[in-house]
Amino acid sequence: MSDSLTQTEVDVLLVGGGIMSATLAMLLTQLAPELQVLLVERQDAVATESSDVWNNAGTGHAGYCELNYTPEAADGSIAINRALNINAAFEVSLQFWSSLVEQGLLPQPQSFINRTPHDSFVWGERDVAFLKARHALLQQHHLFADMQFTEDKAVIAEWMPLVMQQRPASQPVAATRVTYGTDVNFGAVTRHMVAALQQHPNFRLLSGRHVHTLKQNTAARWEVDIRDANGQRQTLKAGFVFLGAGGGTLPLLQQSGIAESKGYGGFPVSGQWLVCNNPEIIRQHAAKVYGKAPLGAPPMSVPHLDLRYISGKTALLFGPFAGFSSKFLKQGSYLDLLKSVKSGNLKSMLGVARHNFDLTRYLIGEVLQSHEDRMQSLRKFYPQARSEDWQLAVAGQRVQIIKPCADKGGRLEFGTEIVAAGDGSLAALLGASPGASTSVQAMLEVLQRCFPDQLASKNWQEKLKALIPSYGESLVEDAALLSRVRRGTLDTLGLR
């Protein structure tokens, strides 16, 4: 496709150059190489927003260390189903990436994924009891059979030396560990996939462009007006449109006018990290250590002290600290939130505003924190942390889902969700964590909802089974299958 301002037709239009669009493009070119696929990205390069390495935790979310995936009820019972499903979904991502590595479509795994133990750490009798009970439940399941638990302070000091330095001897503590946890550079995964896709004759990347308008015509195809930074227009028609533009997805979904978008709104939450600038300290920490979120905090604010691999070097981050910005994208407009309020979602938005005062108070408190306030939060994890060794960096912007709710008018959801047109001609991904980690599972859902006939064909079924050996089967239910595929992905991706 040329860059000239002419009307063009494509089979598939992907909006937003992040991990989701790149994954869907790779799946479609593998399954149906004859499709004409166009990826449109507003910035001059892909993976500059939510997929960028500085804009997310980099955790391969598998439920190993994220305590918010196993909520505790008032009666003390612990729900583990979400952790099981997220773990199985991440295994699907690992299988897909392994297949791409074996085909040479992704480079050396260490360029985008590295083994980083996933640890949970708690203190105080109540939280120690919770972590012990959580471990006992999870370890009974084959997905979590390798998880270790200890209250032995000497063992914990081996796992996370900084965390145990000068910690009060009388304080009850406990930790869990899975040694083959991962740190994933989702920006690198995205860029590697897009680079490979650009070698495909029927794939095209159009950067420095944004979708200005889109509407469905009477022929059930989408007419899309694309513009560059100077306002020059390019019009095209697409048979299928995927909106994977992170915080930019909601406005486009609303503009599409599909019935399924009615009532959806978005609540933006920004983030910040404390970044260590002392190499001696960085060398002493070699894990992702997650704790429990403060009361009223959104899931993206679960505190963690993280080893990261960034630009070929190790880094140490703590956070994220939540904040509020009315932008839907880090490089967006302060008018984004206001513009997203429509007659169709006003009831949902007002309902969330009425019933989420705790979250509002929490965000105000986060915004007003000083550097020393943030350091005090860090010292709960790392008691000897010195203020001069840490500096604040801005993380990514997330737009949490607001949905209609009969009881409250609207409810705030934390997670990811696919919204698809009834005719299968358009799909959009909304929400945040676990997001990127479950990108392959999410895009398989897009195929199921928008390409059902092709997906049912023997050709697509065989190709998907080759790409994802567990496809069509349940890793949650089949221990032998899990053992086989996990062994293969750990070897291929160098995670043992």
C-alpha positions as CSV (number, residue, x, y, z in Angstrom):
1,M,0.0,0.0,0.0
2,S,1.4,3.4,-0.9
3,D,1.3,6.5,1.3
4,S,-0.5,8.5,-1.4
5,L,-3.9,10.0,-0.4
6,T,-6.1,7.5,-2.3
7,Q,-8.9,5.3,-1.2
8,T,-7.6,1.8,-0.5
9,E,-9.2,-1.5,0.6
10,V,-7.8,-3.9,3.2
11,D,-9.1,-7.1,4.8
12,V,-7.9,-6.2,8.3
13,L,-7.3,-2.8,9.9
14,L,-5.5,-2.8,13.2
15,V,-5.5,0.4,15.2
16,G,-2.7,1.0,17.7
17,G,0.8,-0.5,17.5
18,G,0.9,-2.3,20.9
19,I,1.3,-5.9,22.0
20,M,-2.4,-6.7,21.2
21,S,-2.4,-5.5,17.6
22,A,1.0,-7.1,16.9
23,T,-0.2,-10.4,18.3
24,L,-3.4,-10.4,16.3
25,A,-1.5,-9.5,13.2
26,M,1.0,-12.3,13.7
27,L,-1.9,-14.8,14.3
28,L,-3.7,-13.8,11.2
29,T,-0.7,-13.8,8.9
30,Q,0.2,-17.3,10.2
31,L,-3.4,-18.6,9.7
32,A,-4.4,-16.7,6.5
33,P,-1.3,-15.3,4.8
34,E,-3.5,-14.1,1.9
35,L,-5.2,-11.4,4.0
36,Q,-4.2,-7.8,3.4
37,V,-3.4,-6.5,6.9
38,L,-2.8,-2.8,7.8
39,L,-1.5,-1.6,11.2
40,V,-2.0,2.1,11.9
41,E,0.0,3.7,14.8
42,R,-0.4,7.3,15.9
43,Q,3.3,7.7,17.0
44,D,6.3,7.4,14.8
45,A,7.2,4.0,16.2
46,V,5.2,1.1,17.7
47,A,5.0,0.2,21.4
48,T,5.5,3.7,22.8
49,E,2.5,3.7,25.2
50,S,1.2,0.8,27.4
51,S,3.5,-1.8,25.9
52,D,6.7,0.3,26.5
53,V,9.1,-1.2,29.0
54,W,8.8,1.8,31.4
55,N,5.1,2.0,31.2
56,N,4.2,-1.4,32.7
57,A,5.5,-3.8,35.4
58,G,7.1,-6.1,33.0
59,T,5.8,-9.0,35.0
60,G,4.8,-12.1,33.1
61,H,1.5,-12.2,35.0
62,A,0.9,-15.9,36.0
63,G,-0.7,-15.5,39.4
64,Y,2.4,-16.7,41.2
65,C,3.1,-13.5,43.2
66,E,0.1,-11.3,42.6
67,L,-2.0,-11.6,45.7
68,N,-4.9,-9.6,44.3
69,Y,-5.6,-12.5,41.9
70,T,-6.5,-14.7,45.0
71,P,-8.9,-12.4,47.0
72,E,-9.8,-13.3,50.5
73,A,-13.5,-13.2,51.5
74,A,-14.8,-11.8,54.8
75,D,-15.2,-15.4,56.1
76,G,-11.5,-16.1,55.4
77,S,-12.0,-18.2,52.3
78,I,-9.6,-17.6,49.4
79,A,-10.7,-17.8,45.7
80,I,-8.1,-19.2,43.4
81,N,-10.0,-19.6,40.1
82,R,-8.8,-16.3,38.7
83,A,-5.2,-17.2,39.4
84,L,-5.6,-20.6,37.7
85,N,-7.1,-19.0,34.6
86,I,-4.5,-16.2,34.4
87,N,-1.7,-18.8,34.8
88,A,-3.1,-20.9,32.0
89,A,-3.5,-17.9,29.8
90,F,0.1,-16.9,30.3
91,E,1.2,-20.4,29.4
92,V,-0.6,-19.9,26.1
93,S,1.5,-16.7,25.5
94,L,4.7,-18.6,26.3
95,Q,3.7,-21.4,23.8
96,F,3.1,-18.8,21.1
97,W,6.3,-16.9,21.7
98,S,8.2,-20.3,21.7
99,S,6.7,-21.2,18.3
100,L,7.8,-17.8,16.9
101,V,11.3,-18.3,18.3
102,E,11.5,-21.7,16.6
103,Q,10.4,-20.2,13.3
104,G,12.9,-17.3,13.6
105,L,10.1,-14.8,13.8
106,L,11.3,-13.7,17.3
107,P,15.0,-13.4,18.0
108,Q,17.0,-14.8,21.0
109,P,14.5,-15.0,23.9
110,Q,16.8,-13.1,26.3
111,S,16.1,-10.0,24.1
112,F,12.5,-9.9,25.4
113,I,12.1,-12.4,28.3
114,N,14.2,-13.4,31.2
115,R,13.8,-15.8,34.1
116,T,13.1,-13.8,37.3
117,P,11.7,-15.5,40.4
118,H,8.2,-14.5,41.4
119,D,8.0,-13.9,45.1
120,S,5.2,-12.8,47.4
121,F,6.2,-11.3,50.8
122,V,4.0,-10.4,53.7
123,W,4.4,-9.4,57.4
124,G,2.2,-9.5,60.4
125,E,0.3,-12.6,61.8
126,R,-2.9,-12.1,59.8
127,D,-1.1,-11.7,56.4
128,V,1.2,-14.6,57.2
129,A,-1.8,-16.8,57.8
130,F,-3.3,-15.6,54.6
131,L,-0.2,-16.4,52.5
132,K,0.1,-19.8,54.1
133,A,-3.5,-20.7,53.3
134,R,-3.1,-19.3,49.8
135,H,-0.1,-21.5,49.2
136,A,-1.8,-24.6,50.6
137,L,-4.7,-24.1,48.1
138,L,-2.6,-23.3,45.1
139,Q,0.0,-26.0,45.5
140,Q,-2.7,-28.6,45.4
141,H,-3.2,-27.7,41.7
142,H,-0.7,-28.8,39.1
143,L,-0.3,-25.3,37.7
144,F,1.2,-24.2,41.0
145,A,2.8,-27.4,42.2
146,D,6.3,-25.9,42.2
147,M,5.4,-23.0,44.4
148,Q,7.6,-22.8,47.6
149,F,6.5,-21.4,51.0
150,T,8.6,-20.4,54.0
151,E,8.4,-18.5,57.2
152,D,12.2,-19.2,57.8
153,K,13.8,-15.8,57.9
154,A,17.2,-17.2,56.8
155,V,15.6,-18.6,53.6
156,I,13.7,-15.4,52.9
157,A,17.0,-13.5,53.3
158,E,18.5,-15.7,50.6
159,W,15.6,-15.1,48.3
160,M,15.3,-11.3,48.9
161,P,18.3,-9.9,50.9
162,L,17.3,-6.2,50.7
163,V,13.8,-7.0,52.1
164,M,15.2,-8.7,55.2
165,Q,18.0,-6.2,56.0
166,Q,17.5,-4.8,59.5
167,R,13.9,-6.1,59.6
168,P,12.7,-6.4,63.3
169,A,13.5,-9.9,64.6
170,S,10.1,-10.2,66.3
171,Q,8.1,-9.4,63.1
172,P,6.3,-12.5,61.7
173,V,7.1,-12.8,58.0
174,A,6.4,-15.3,55.2
175,A,7.1,-15.6,51.5
176,T,6.4,-17.8,48.5
177,R,8.5,-18.3,45.4
178,V,8.3,-19.7,41.9
179,T,11.8,-19.9,40.4
180,Y,10.7,-19.8,36.7
181,G,8.8,-16.5,36.9
182,T,9.5,-14.0,34.2
183,D,10.3,-10.4,33.4
184,V,9.0,-9.6,30.0
185,N,9.8,-6.6,27.9
186,F,6.5,-6.3,26.1
187,G,7.7,-3.4,24.0
188,A,10.5,-5.5,22.7
189,V,8.1,-8.4,21.9
190,T,5.9,-6.0,20.0
191,R,8.8,-4.4,18.0
192,H,10.2,-7.8,17.2
193,M,6.9,-9.1,15.9
194,V,6.2,-6.0,13.9
195,A,9.7,-6.2,12.4
196,A,9.0,-9.8,11.3
197,L,5.6,-8.9,10.0
198,Q,7.1,-6.2,7.8
199,Q,8.8,-8.9,5.9
200,H,5.4,-10.4,5.0
201,P,4.1,-9.3,1.6
202,N,0.6,-8.6,2.7
203,F,1.3,-6.7,5.9
204,R,1.8,-2.9,6.1
205,L,2.6,-0.6,9.0
206,L,1.5,3.0,8.7
207,S,3.0,5.1,11.5
208,G,2.6,8.7,12.3
209,R,-1.1,8.4,11.5
210,H,-4.3,8.3,13.5
211,V,-7.8,7.2,12.9
212,H,-10.0,10.4,12.7
213,T,-13.3,8.8,11.9
214,L,-14.7,5.4,11.2
215,K,-18.2,4.3,10.2
216,Q,-19.8,1.2,8.9
217,N,-21.4,1.5,5.4
218,T,-24.4,-0.5,4.0
219,A,-22.1,-3.1,2.7
220,A,-21.0,-4.0,6.2
221,R,-17.5,-2.7,5.6
222,W,-15.8,0.0,7.6
223,E,-15.0,3.4,6.0
224,V,-12.0,4.9,7.9
225,D,-10.5,8.3,7.6
226,I,-6.9,8.3,8.6
227,R,-4.8,11.5,9.1
228,D,-1.2,12.4,9.7
229,A,0.2,15.1,12.0
230,N,-0.4,17.8,9.3
231,G,-4.0,16.8,8.9
232,Q,-3.6,15.2,5.5
233,R,-6.3,12.6,4.9
234,Q,-6.2,9.0,3.6
235,T,-9.5,7.1,3.3
236,L,-9.7,3.3,3.2
237,K,-12.3,0.5,3.5
238,A,-11.7,-2.5,5.8
239,G,-13.7,-5.7,6.2
240,F,-12.6,-6.1,9.8
241,V,-11.3,-3.5,12.3
242,F,-9.5,-4.2,15.6
243,L,-9.2,-1.4,18.1
244,G,-6.1,-2.1,20.2
245,A,-5.1,1.5,21.0
246,G,-4.9,1.2,24.8
247,G,-6.5,4.3,26.3
248,G,-7.3,5.5,22.7
249,T,-9.6,2.6,22.2
250,L,-12.7,3.8,24.1
251,P,-13.3,7.0,22.0
252,L,-13.0,5.0,18.8
253,L,-15.3,2.3,20.1
254,Q,-17.8,5.0,21.0
255,Q,-17.5,6.5,17.5
256,S,-18.1,3.1,15.9
257,G,-21.7,3.2,17.1
258,I,-22.0,-0.5,17.5
259,A,-24.8,-1.5,19.9
260,E,-22.4,-3.5,22.1
261,S,-20.5,-0.3,23.1
262,K,-23.4,1.3,24.8
263,G,-22.9,2.2,28.4
264,Y,-19.1,1.7,28.4
265,G,-16.9,4.4,29.9
266,G,-13.4,4.7,31.2
267,F,-11.6,5.8,34.4
268,P,-8.0,6.8,33.8
269,V,-5.3,6.0,36.4
270,S,-1.7,7.1,36.0
271,G,1.3,5.5,37.6
272,Q,4.8,6.4,38.8
273,W,7.9,4.3,39.9
274,L,10.7,4.8,42.3
275,V,13.8,3.9,40.3
276,C,17.1,3.0,42.1
277,N,20.2,4.8,40.9
278,N,22.7,2.9,43.0
279,P,24.3,-0.1,41.1
280,E,25.5,-1.7,44.4
281,I,21.9,-2.0,45.6
282,I,20.6,-3.2,42.3
283,R,23.0,-6.1,42.3
284,Q,21.6,-7.3,45.6
285,H,18.1,-7.9,44.3
286,A,17.2,-10.7,41.9
287,A,13.4,-11.2,42.0
288,K,10.0,-9.7,41.6
289,V,8.6,-9.3,45.1
290,Y,4.9,-8.5,45.4
291,G,3.0,-7.5,48.6
292,K,-0.6,-6.8,49.5
293,A,-2.2,-3.6,48.2
294,P,-3.3,-0.9,50.6
295,L,-7.0,-0.8,51.4
296,G,-8.9,1.0,48.6
297,A,-6.1,0.8,46.1
298,P,-6.7,-0.3,42.5
299,P,-5.1,-3.6,41.4
300,M,-2.5,-1.8,39.3
301,S,-1.2,-0.3,42.6
302,V,-0.2,-3.6,44.2
303,P,3.3,-2.7,45.6
304,H,6.3,-4.6,44.2
305,L,10.0,-4.4,44.4
306,D,11.1,-5.5,40.9
307,L,14.2,-6.6,39.1
308,R,13.8,-5.4,35.5
309,Y,15.8,-6.0,32.3
310,I,15.8,-2.7,30.4
311,S,18.1,-1.8,27.4
312,G,20.4,-4.8,28.2
313,K,20.9,-3.8,31.8
314,T,19.3,-4.7,35.1
315,A,17.2,-2.1,36.9
316,L,15.4,-2.0,40.3
317,L,12.0,-0.4,40.5
318,F,9.4,0.0,43.3
319,G,5.8,0.9,42.9
320,P,3.7,1.7,41.1
321,F,2.3,4.8,42.9
322,A,-1.1,5.6,41.5
323,G,-2.1,9.1,40.4
324,F,-4.9,10.8,38.5
325,S,-4.7,12.3,35.1
326,S,-7.7,13.0,32.8
327,K,-5.5,11.8,29.9
328,F,-6.4,8.4,28.4
329,L,-2.9,8.0,26.9
330,K,0.5,9.1,28.3
331,Q,0.8,11.3,25.2
332,G,-2.9,12.1,25.1
333,S,-5.0,15.2,25.9
334,Y,-6.3,16.4,29.3
335,L,-9.7,16.6,27.7
336,D,-9.9,12.8,27.0
337,L,-12.0,12.0,30.1
338,L,-14.4,14.8,29.5
339,K,-14.8,14.0,25.8
340,S,-15.6,10.3,26.7
341,V,-18.7,11.2,28.6
342,K,-21.7,10.6,26.3
343,S,-25.4,10.3,26.8
344,G,-25.1,6.6,26.5
345,N,-22.6,6.1,29.3
346,L,-23.5,9.1,31.6
347,K,-25.5,6.8,33.9
348,S,-22.6,4.4,34.2
349,M,-20.1,7.2,34.9
350,L,-22.3,8.8,37.6
351,G,-22.9,5.4,39.2
352,V,-19.1,4.8,39.5
353,A,-18.6,8.3,40.8
354,R,-21.1,7.7,43.5
355,H,-19.9,4.3,44.7
356,N,-16.1,4.7,44.6
357,F,-15.3,7.3,47.2
358,D,-12.6,5.1,48.7
359,L,-10.8,4.9,45.4
360,T,-11.1,8.7,45.0
361,R,-9.7,9.3,48.4
362,Y,-6.9,6.9,47.7
363,L,-5.9,8.6,44.5
364,I,-6.0,12.0,46.1
365,G,-3.7,10.8,48.8
366,E,-1.3,9.3,46.2
367,V,-1.2,12.5,44.2
368,L,-0.3,14.5,47.3
369,Q,2.5,12.3,48.5
370,S,6.0,13.7,48.8
371,H,9.2,11.9,47.9
372,E,9.7,11.0,51.6
373,D,6.1,9.6,51.8
374,R,6.9,7.3,48.9
375,M,10.2,6.3,50.5
376,Q,8.3,5.3,53.6
377,S,6.2,2.9,51.5
378,L,9.4,1.5,50.0
379,R,10.9,1.0,53.5
380,K,8.1,-1.4,54.4
381,F,9.7,-3.6,51.8
382,Y,13.3,-2.5,52.0
383,P,13.9,-1.1,55.5
384,Q,17.3,0.4,54.8
385,A,16.3,2.3,51.6
386,R,17.9,5.7,51.4
387,S,16.1,8.6,49.8
388,E,19.1,9.7,47.7
389,D,19.3,6.3,46.0
390,W,15.9,6.6,44.4
391,Q,14.2,8.9,42.0
392,L,10.7,9.2,40.6
393,A,9.8,8.2,37.1
394,V,6.5,8.4,35.3
395,A,4.9,5.1,34.4
396,G,2.1,4.4,32.0
397,Q,-1.5,5.5,31.8
398,R,-4.3,2.9,32.2
399,V,-8.0,3.3,31.5
400,Q,-10.1,1.0,33.8
401,I,-13.4,-0.2,32.4
402,I,-16.7,1.3,33.5
403,K,-19.7,-0.9,32.6
404,P,-23.5,-0.5,33.1
405,C,-24.8,-2.1,36.3
406,A,-28.4,-2.6,37.2
407,D,-27.8,-2.1,41.0
408,K,-25.4,0.9,41.0
409,G,-25.9,2.4,37.6
410,G,-22.3,1.6,36.7
411,R,-19.4,-0.4,38.1
412,L,-15.6,-0.1,37.8
413,E,-13.9,-3.2,36.5
414,F,-10.2,-4.1,36.8
415,G,-9.0,-6.5,34.1
416,T,-9.3,-6.8,30.3
417,E,-12.4,-7.2,28.2
418,I,-13.1,-7.8,24.5
419,V,-16.1,-5.9,23.1
420,A,-17.2,-7.2,19.6
421,A,-19.8,-6.2,17.1
422,G,-22.6,-8.7,16.7
423,D,-21.7,-9.1,13.0
424,G,-18.0,-9.8,13.9
425,S,-16.8,-6.8,11.8
426,L,-15.2,-4.9,14.7
427,A,-13.6,-5.8,18.0
428,A,-12.0,-3.7,20.7
429,L,-9.9,-4.4,23.8
430,L,-10.5,-2.4,26.9
431,G,-8.9,-2.4,30.4
432,A,-5.6,-3.1,31.9
433,S,-3.8,-5.8,34.0
434,P,-3.1,-8.7,33.3
435,G,-3.4,-7.3,29.8
436,A,-0.2,-7.9,27.9
437,S,0.6,-11.2,29.6
438,T,-2.6,-12.7,28.3
439,S,-2.5,-11.0,24.9
440,V,-2.5,-14.3,23.0
441,Q,-5.5,-15.7,24.8
442,A,-7.3,-12.4,24.3
443,M,-6.6,-12.4,20.6
444,L,-7.7,-16.0,20.3
445,E,-11.0,-14.8,21.7
446,V,-11.2,-12.1,19.0
447,L,-10.7,-14.9,16.4
448,Q,-13.4,-16.9,18.0
449,R,-15.9,-14.1,18.1
450,C,-15.1,-12.4,14.7
451,F,-13.8,-15.2,12.5
452,P,-15.9,-18.2,13.7
453,D,-16.2,-19.9,10.4
454,Q,-12.5,-19.8,9.5
455,L,-11.6,-20.8,13.1
456,A,-13.8,-23.9,12.8
457,S,-12.0,-25.0,9.6
458,K,-9.6,-27.9,9.7
459,N,-6.9,-25.6,8.2
460,W,-7.0,-23.0,11.0
461,Q,-7.4,-25.7,13.7
462,E,-4.2,-27.5,12.6
463,K,-2.2,-24.3,12.3
464,L,-3.3,-23.1,15.7
465,K,-2.4,-26.5,17.2
466,A,1.1,-26.2,15.7
467,L,1.5,-22.7,17.1
468,I,0.0,-23.4,20.5
469,P,0.2,-27.1,21.4
470,S,-2.5,-26.8,24.1
471,Y,-5.0,-25.1,21.8
472,G,-8.5,-26.6,22.2
473,E,-7.6,-28.3,25.5
474,S,-7.6,-27.2,29.1
475,L,-4.3,-26.6,31.0
476,V,-6.3,-26.1,34.1
477,E,-7.8,-29.6,33.9
478,D,-5.0,-31.6,32.2
479,A,-1.9,-32.0,34.4
480,A,0.0,-34.1,31.8
481,L,-0.7,-31.6,29.0
482,L,0.6,-28.8,31.3
483,S,3.8,-30.7,32.2
484,R,4.5,-31.3,28.5
485,V,4.0,-27.8,27.2
486,R,5.6,-26.1,30.2
487,R,8.7,-28.2,29.8
488,G,8.9,-27.2,26.1
489,T,8.4,-23.5,26.7
490,L,10.9,-23.3,29.6
491,D,13.5,-24.9,27.4
492,T,12.8,-22.9,24.3
493,L,12.7,-19.6,26.1
494,G,15.7,-20.3,28.4
495,L,13.7,-20.1,31.6
496,R,14.8,-23.1,33.5
